[in-house]
Amino acid sequence: MNGERVDQDVIVIGAGPAGLAVAGALAMRGRRAVVLERSADVGSSWRGHYDRLRLHTTRRLSGLPGLPIPRSYGRWVARADLVRYLESYRAHFDIDVRTGVEVTGIAPVVGGGWMVRDASGAEWQAANVVVAAGYNHTRTLPSWPGQDGFTGSIVHAGDYRNPGPYADRSVLVVGTGNTGCEIAQDLGANGAAPVWLAYRTVPNIVRREKAGIPAQWTGIAVRHLPPRLVDRVGALMARSEIPDLTAYGLPRATAGLYSRVLDGAIPVQDVGIIDAIRARRVLPVPTLERFDGADVVLVDGRRLTPDVVLVATGFTTGLASLVGDLVALDARGRPRVLGGKPAAPGMYFLGYTNPISGMLREIAIDARKIAKAIAG
């Protein structure tokens, strides 16, 4: 498509859950979108996640507009099943996904609308553009003093699939979000030893469900309450439900649960990390300060000699280079205007929040709002 000019009604950037959701919601209103996807298929980020991953939100509250997730996938949907669902969602609404199209720029058109340019030189003009390229678009890999001289391996969590390659090796997992905790327990249960889990800020841990009630329902219920109130209630619940792991190397969290959510840190859902720590298959330690040859020096002065440092410090949106001069972004690179509202005339962003009530649930809600605004 070198140099080709294509006029469309709606351009959606990204064929993950958010991009497909808004395209499906538009189809339900009789409007057809073209979805531009840089990878070879839909749901590329989910295809690349580690094998053991399951949704932390329930099947019933994770479906996209117009098509529930099949009951046969169970309450906690596995990664591979979610990918199958995204494929079926595309087929159900006959969504026009153009794969292998890497968007390199977006510019306003005189008189209204937007021009989207891709790496091949093609231009796509549309009255409306929905940017849904993903919260986990670009990997972040911190740089530590002495890192270049480290004699072991440094691996980003995005390259982790299963514990097989790490059997009989010592691994330091850096990062205590859900990804870091699940990878650490996966390693500890399947032949890696020792497995250290390095924390910068002690995570808030919650039970995935209590008395059969998923934690997601609590997240929905408290989302619009004052953060300080939720922090106080969360601290009381943690003391009654979560054992004190201080003797195992992980102190109790002191930062408020909901205050951290508002800062972008979702609580860790316990799908085995507590048992792994108590069984000492996973050994919590303070975060690393620097490398020294084969050693890792922690902030408390301790030295470890891991074969592998696995960095689970997350991703960034990658939006600064794409739209940073068009809309306001916050300190984490997210658009300041979300929730189905236009960030600029005819420009919407979807999938750039990670709320306590569930990302997929909020994507579905906002996709319907965006579709209504565009079709209205």
Buried (B, 14 or more C-beta within 10 A) or exposed (E): EEEEEBEBBBBBBBBBBBBBBBBBBBBBEEBBBBBBBBBEBBBBBBBBBBEBBBBBBBBEBBBBBBBEBBEEBBBBBBBBBBBBBBBEBBEBBEBBBBBEBEBBEBEBEEEEBBBBBBEEEBBBBBBBBBBBBBBBBBBEEEEBEBBEEBEBBBBBBBEBEEBEEBEEBBBBBBBBBBBBBBBBBBBBBBEBBBBBBBBEEBBBBBBBBEEEEBBBBBBBEBBEEEBEEBBBBBBEBBEEEBBEBEEBBBBBBEBBBBBBBEEBBBBBBBBBBBBBBEEEBBBBBBBBBBBBEBBBBBEEEBEBEBBBBBBBBBBBBBBEEBBEEBBEBEEEBBBEBBEBEBBBEBBBBBBBBBBBBBBBBBBBBBBBBBBEBBBE
